Amino acid sequence: MEKEVRQMSIKEMWNYLIFQTKGYRQLGAAIVAGAVCGAGISYINSILYARIIDTLLLEQYTTAVHYVWIMILAVLVVRMVYIMCNQIFEQYASPSRDETKRRTAEKAFSMEFEEIEKEENQIAFRRTRGGANGAGDIETQLDSIYKFFTECVKVLFALVFLLILIVQSMQGQHVAAWKIFLMTALLAGMFAFSFWVNVRVSDRIGKKQVELNHENERINFLYGYLFKIFTSETAAKDIRLYGMQDYLCGKNETCINASSYFSEEGIFEGKNQAKFSFVVQLLAGYIYVYVAVMAMSGAVTIGDVLMYSGAIITMMTGVQNVLMQYNQINYRNEYLKTYEEFINRPNMHYDGTLPIEKRDDNEYELSFRNVSFCYPGTEDYILKNVSLDFKIGQKMALVGRNGAGKTTLIKLLLRLYEPTEGEICLNGINIEKYDYEEYMQIFSVVFQDFKLFAFPLDENIAAGEQVDKARLKQVLTKIGLNEFAERLPQKKRTLLYQENGEGVTPSGGEAQKVAIARALYKNAPFVILDEPTAALDPIAEAGIYENFDSLVGEKTAVYISHRMSSCKFCDRIVVLDHGEIAEEGTHEQLLEQNGIYAKLYQTQAEYYVTAQAGA
């Protein structure tokens, strides 16, 4: 379920954005100074133009020249300060976009596995990633606030000019006091009405933009998924074999038709902005009349008329721009708040600090003590009161029917989940008390749904470590991949898959061997293989099993398989049934017991014999 995100006020957002940025004091000062300078340039021109015109009309040419030089110097100084402020803004704000992406990735990698699986976190991650790509990152929001402040200062300066005009008219005897009071009261009322309309329109537009934003996210996600299907070599076969072209084109058409929905909603926004623009134009027209009355009565000079007219134009555009930037800030507010909540989301489980003892003899003892587990949000126990010791140097097989809890048991061992009841211990200490990263270093794992990456072959096998060429060659030779690697265009440096346009797509069996090679390259004391040969042909599979001892050496190995014949190579077999340990022993012992294992083994043996006879 999608979680509602509380909107931040402008003040909260300012504090959050500024303090999220390195050099926040310099950045805050640059934004304030830049806003004042950016708004002040046009008013400096208006004031000095007015004085120049008035002095020229009075034939005070020397004074006019002085005003010209003052204007040039003032504008030059203010513009230089403004440029410096913009440079400081770029210096401190621009890196924040990369920092946003970096922190998002780091948070995604540090989240618990069970948290990543939750729908609300997937939505938060997609929205955070979308914001980091420009829709609501810190730099973009800072830029909107910078522009918002600048336009606010412009409007403030315009109001000061109008206040000066009112004071001038009240001090003179050119217009009756009651008329000035009436016009001023009407002006204040129109300002109040304009502000009220601004708030109403901005609120409606802001809510509609958030609604459109959510719909746009859904459409973009579908677009991305469809594009991935259209360019997938694997999907291309099924699309053609099942004639799904029209079906998928229909899905694509749904996305295209969504654009008309956004166009209609854009008309809605335009109508609301038009309402506000009408009010602003009405207010500006009234102020023009006000200035004209003052000019005709002699309360202000011709230069003042030009100055106040310029202030009116600046105020009109300023108020409209304030509205626009306010809407943009509210639009991006949700992205920013989602990002802030995502980054600060606490870890659900205790992360210990104990270091893992470095042992050359690899004597690490792991044990399950009365462990039960049910997945978060469910009440059905997948594992029930499991007690199991992993003996040093032993090759153990976990077998059982689908859903027996084999892979879940391994996920608990690897701390992808925490037990609902009971505890898992390493050398007698609960594994939750160990430093997580150090704890993970003692395992080499190949899951059935392993993932290789669109990087060079050697980097896939090294998995983030420095590539050791001698060690890499040894592993490739052991696993039977050396010949495959030598056939590749760039040998071991060849990219896997086509994401970069020039990679090589390995077969299912080759990919599975690469995954096993990655586990062996890590050289961890515990090796866990979850259906490691499911994609291999029988000959390749037999080669893996026959060399199983040489592949894992003296390491402790845990092996999950549905093929009972593979268990003969293991020292110990544990049979799980409905989340409980049903049987335990060697291959021969379990056959003699004539229990679950024997039935599974005999069923598979009969199938192979029948298939062979039929052939």
N, C-alpha and C positions, 0 to 999 in steps of 0.2 A: 504494500500500500504506500502511495506517495505521501510523504510527510510535508505538512504545511510549514512554510518558512516564514518566520517573523521578519517584517521589514525593519530596516535600520533607519533612524532619523538622519538628517544631514549632519548633525553634530556628532552622532555616534559613528557615522561613516567617515567623517573627517578624522576623528581620533584614531579610528581603526586603520585607515589607509596610511596616514602619516607615520604612525608608529610601526607599521609593517615594512617601511622603507628605510634602507640604510641612509644615514645622513638626514634624518627626518627634520632636524632643526633647520638645516640649510634649505631643505625642500619646502617646509612650511613658510619660511621667510620669503623664498622666491615666489611662491604662489601669491602671497599677500601683496608683496611689492609689485609683482608682475601684473596683478589685477588692477592695482591703483594706476600704474603707469599705462597699461593698455587702455584703460578707460579715460585716463586724463589727457592723452594726446589730442583727441578730437576737441576737448573743451579748451585746452590751451590755444588751439588754433581759433576756435570761435571767439574767445575773449579778446585775443590780440587782433584778429581781423576786425572786430567791432571797434576797437580803439583806433586802428589805422584808418578805417573809413571815416570815423568821427573827426579825427585830426585833419584828414585831407579835406573834408567839407568845410572845416574852419580855416583851411589854408595854412595849417601848422605843419609845413612839410618836413622840417628838421625833426620834430617830434615823431612824425609818421615813420621817418627812416629809423629812428631809435627803436620804435615798436617792431619794425621789420627785423632788425638785428636781434632784439630780445626774443622774438618769436622763433627765429632760426636757431638761436642758441638753446632756448628752452626745449624746443622739439627735439633737437639733436641730443641733448643730455638725457631727456626722458626716454627717447627711443633707444639709446645705448643701454640705459639701465634695463629697459624692457627686454632687449635682446639678451643681455646677460642673465636676466631672470629665466628666460626661456631655455638658455643653455644649461643653467643649473637644474631646471626642471627635467630636461632630457637626460642629464647626467645621472640623476638619482631615480627618476621614474622609469626610464626605459629598461634597466636591468630587472625591474620588478616583474616584468612579463616572463622572463626566463626563470626567475626565482619561483614564480607561481607554478610553472610547469614542473620545475624540479621538485618542489615540495609536494605537489600532487602525486608525482611518481613515487617519491619516497614513502608517502603515506600509504599508497596502494600496496607497495611491497611489504610494509611493516604491519599491515592489518592481519588479524587472525584469519585463517582460511575460512572458518565458518561465518565470519562477518562478511567476507567477500561474496559469499553465496547468497546473502540476503538481498531481496529485490530492492529495498529502500536504499541500500548502499550502492547497488548497481546504478540506480537512478541518480543518486548524489554524485557518483563518480563521473557519469556521462555529462551531467550538468556542469560539474566542476571543470571537466576537460573542455567542454564547449566554451565556458567562460575564459579559460586559459588561452584559447585560440583567438580571443579578441572580442567576444561578446560581453564579457564582464570581468576582465582581468584587472589587476590593480592599476596598471598604467592607464588603461582606457578610462577607468572610473576617476582616477586623479585628473586626467585631462578634462573630463566633463565637469568636475568640481572647479577646476581652474577657470574654465569658460563661464561657469555659473557665477562664480565670484566676480569675474570681470564684468559681466552684464549687470549684476546687482550694483556694482560700484557706478556704472554708467547711469543707471536709473536713479541712484542716490544723488549723484552730481546734478542730474536734471531737476530733481526735486529741490535741491538747494538753490538752483538758478531760479526756479519758479517762486520759491520763498522770498528770494531777494527782490523779484519783480513785485510781489505782493507788498513787501515792506516799502519799496520805493513808491508804489502807488498810494499807500496809506499816508506816507510822510508828506506827499505833495497835496496841493489844493485843486488838482485838475479834474478829479472825479468825486462826486458826492460820496461821503463815507458809507451811507446805507447801500449804495450800489456796489461799492467795493466789498462790503461785508456779504451781500447777497451772492455776488459772483464767486467770492472765495468759498462760501459755504457750499455753493453748487459744485465748485471744483473738488472740494473735499468729499462730497457725496459721490461724485462720479469716480473718484479714486477708490473709495470704499467698495462701490459696486463693481468696478473693474477687478479689484482684488478678489471679491467673492466669486465672480465668474471664473477668474483664473483658477481658484482652488477647486471649484466644481468640475470644470473642464479637465484640469490636470488629473484629478482623481479618476474620472471616467476613462480618460485615455490611458492612464497608468494601469488600471485594472484590465482594460482590454488588451494592452500590450503584454501583460503577464499571461493572460489567457492564450493569446496568439503564440507566445513564446513556448508554452507547454505543447501546444499542437504542432508547432514547428519542430520541436525536438523529436516528437513521435514520427513525423514525416521524414525528417532527416535520418533518423535511425533506420526506417524502412528503406529509404533510398540507399543508404550505405550497405544494408544487408542484401538488397537486390543487386547492387553493383558487384558485390563480392560473389554472388551466385553467377551473374552473367560472365564473369571473368575466371570462374573456377573450372579448372580442367576436370576435376572429379565430378562436379555438378553437371557439366556439359553432357556427359554420357547419359545420365539419368533423364535430363531434360529432353534429349533426342529420342531415347528409347521409349519413354512414356508419353511423348508428344505434349509436353507441358509448356510449349512456347506461348500459346494463346493465353493460358492461365497466368503465366508470369508477366506477359505483356499487360494483362488486365490489372495486375497488382501495380505495375509501373504507371499505368494510366491513372490509377487512384491517386498516386503521388502527384502526377501532373495536374489533375483536376483540383487538388488541394490549393494550388496557386491561385485559382479563381476565388476561393474562399478568402485567402489573404488579401486579394484585391478588393473584395467587397468590404472587408473590415478596414482596409485602408481608406475607403470612401467614408466610413463611419468616423474615423479619426479626423479626416479632412473637414467633415461637416462641423465637428466640435471645435476644431481650431478656427474655422471660419466664423463661428459665433463669437469666439474671443477676439478675433481680429476686428470684427465689426465694432465691438465695445471699445477697443483700443483706438480705432479710427475716430469714433465718436468723441472720445475723450480728447484726442489730439486736435480735432476740429474745434472743440470748445476752447482749448488753450490758445489756438491761433486767433480766435475771435477775441479772447481776453487780451492778448498781446496787441492786436490791432486797435482795440479800444484805448489801451494805454498809449499807443503811439499817436493816435489821432488827437488825443487830449493833451499831448505834449509831455506826458509823464516819463517817456523813454525816448532815447535818440534813435536815429536810423540804424546806427551800428548796433544798438541794443536789440532792435527788431531782428536783425540778422542773427545776432548771438542767441536770442531766445528761440528763434525759429530753428536754428541748428540744434539747440538743446531739445526741442520738441521732437524733431526727427530722430535724434539719438535715443530719446526716451521711448519712442514708439518701437523702434527696432530692438531696443534693450529689453523692454517688457516681453516682447514676443520671443526673444532669444532666451530670456530667463525661463519662460514657460517650456520652451523646447528642451533646454538643458535639464530642467527639473524632471521632465518626463523621461529623458534619457537616463538620468541618475536612478529614478525609480525602476526603470526597465532593467537596468543592470544590477540593481540592489539585490534582487533575488539570487542572481548568480554569485554575487560576492558573499552574501550571508550563507549560502549553501557551501561555498568554498571554505569559509571560516569554520562552520560547524564540522565539515568533513575533515579538515586538517586537525582540528582540536578534539576529534572523536577519541575518547579514551580507550585503551586496550581493555578487553573484557576479562582477560586472564592475568594471573600473576606471572611476571617475568622475573625469574630468579637471577641471582648474581654469582652463584658458586661456579668456579671454573671447572672444566673437565680435566681430570688428571691425564697427562700425556703418558701413555704406556707403550713401550716397544713390544711387549708380549700380547697386546690387544686383549687383555683379560678384563673385559667389561661384562658384568653380570646384570642382566635385565630380567625383571619379573613383574607379572601382573598379579595383583593381590585383590581378589574378590571384586573384580572390575565389572560394572554394569554400565550400559550406555544406551541412551535414546537421543535421537537428533533433536536439536532445539525446535521448540514449537510443536513437538509430538509427544505422545505418551507411550508409544509402542517401543519396547526395549529390543534393540538389535543384538546386544550382548547381555548375558545374564550371569552374574557371579563367576566370571572367568578368572581362574588362577593358573598361571602358566609361567614356567621358567625357560629362558633362552640360555642354553648351556654353551659355554665357551668353545669355539671351534667346531660346533656341531652343525650339520646340514639338516635343517628341519623343513618339512613340507606341511602347508596348511591346505586341507582339502575339505570339500563339502559341496552340497547343492547350491544353486544360485540363491542369494539372499541369506546364506547361513551366517554371514558376518565376518568373512575372511578379510576382505579389503578394509572394512571398518576397523577391525582389530589393528591392522597395520597403521591406519590413519591415527589411531589413538597413540600407538607407539611413537609415531613421528610428531606428536603434539599438534597435528592439524585440528584435532578436537581434544577436549578435556573429558575425562571420565565423569559420568553422572554420579556414580558411586564407586568406592574403592580407590586404589592408587596404583601407579606404575612406578617402579623403583629402579634406579641404576646404582649398583654397588650399595644397595640398602638405603638409598636416599631418594625421596620423591623427585621425579624428573622435573617437576615444576620449579624446584629450587635451583636448578642449574641455569646458567646463562643459555638462552635459547640458541644463539648462533653457534656457540661452542658445542652444544648438545647435537645440533644438526651435522656437525663435522664428522661424527662417528658413523654416519649412515651413507651408504650408496644405494640408491633406489631406482628401480624401473617399474613404473606403473603400466597397466595395460593401455591406458589412454595417455601415454607419454606425449611430450611435445618437443619437436625439433624446431629450430629457428632458421629464418632466412639469412643466415650468416655462413661464413666459410665452414667447411667440414671440420677442420682442426679446432676452430673456436667452439663449435657445437660440442665436441668431445671434451675439450678442456673446461667448458662451462664456467667461464669467468676467470679461471686461473691462467697464469702464464703458460703458453704452449711449450712443453718440453718435447723436442723432436724425437729424441731417443725413446722416451717413455710412450709417446704417441705411436711410434712405429711398433713397439713391443705389443701394445694393446691391440692395434689393428691386425697384427699377425696372429695373435691369440684367438681373436674373434672371427678371423677369416675375411677381413675387410681390406687387406692390403692391396689385393689385385683390383678391387673395386675403386679404391682411391687412386691407384696409378692410371686407371683408364679415364679419369675425369680430366676435363680440359686444362684446369689449373692445378691438377693433382689435389693435394690436401687443402689447398687454398680456394678450391672451387666453392662458389656459393650454392647453398641448397635452396630449392624451390624457385618460383618465378616472380616473387614479389619485386625483385630489383630488375627484372627483365632479362637477366642473363644467367640465371641459376639452372641447376639440374635437379629434377624431381626424382628422388630415390624410390624404388619399389617398396611395397609394404615390408618385405623381408629385409631389404637393405636398411630401411629406416629403423627397424627393430634391432638390428645388429648395431647400428650407430648408437642407439639408446643404451644397449648393454655395454658397448665400449665406453660410453660416458661414465657409467657406473663403475666400471673397472678402473678407468683412468683416475678417478677420485681416490682410489686406494684406501677406502675407509674400512674400519675393522668389522662393521656389520654390512652385509650385502642383502638387499631385499629385492626379490624379483617377482612381480605380479604378472602372471601369464606372459613370460618373456619370449616365448617361442610361438605364440598364437598365429603370427603371420609368416612363419617359416615353413618351407616344404619339409617333408619327413626326413630327407637325407640331411639337410642343414640342421634340423632339430636334433637328430641323432648325434650329429657332430658336436653340438653344444652340450648335450647330456654326457657324452663319452668323455669330454674334456672338462666336465663341470668342476672336478676337484682341482685341476690345474688352473682353471680360470679364477676361482675364488681363493685358492691356496688354503692357508690355515684360518681364514676368516670365518666368523659365524655367519651362516647363510640361512635366510628364510625364503621359502619358495612357495608361491601360490599357483595352483594349476587345477584345471578340470581334467587333464589327461593323467589317468592313474598310472600309466606305464612310466611316466617320468619320475614318480615317487620312489621307484626302486633304487635310484641313485642317492637317496637321502638316508641319513642315519636314524631319523625319527620322523614319524608322521602323526600329526594331530588332526583329528576329524571334528569339524564343527557341524552342529545340527541345531537349527532354530536358535542360534546365539549362544549355545552351550557346548562345552567340550564333551563329545559323546564317546570318542575312542582315542587311544594313544598307544603307539608302539612302532615297531619296524614293519616293513612291507609283509614279511613272512608271518609275523605275529598277528597282524590284523586280518590276514587271509584265514588264519586258523580260527580266529574268533567268529568268523562268518557273520559279521555285523554290517553296518552301513558301508564301510570301506570295501569289504569283500563284494557286496552287491554292486556297488558302483564300478568296481574293477571288472567283475564278471560281465556286467552289462556292456561295457565298452569292448571287452575282449570278444564277446559274442557278435557284436556289431561288425568288428573288423574281420572276424572269421567269415561271417555271412557275406560281407561285402566282397571279400576275396574269392569266396566260392562262386558268387554271382558273376564275378568278372571272368 
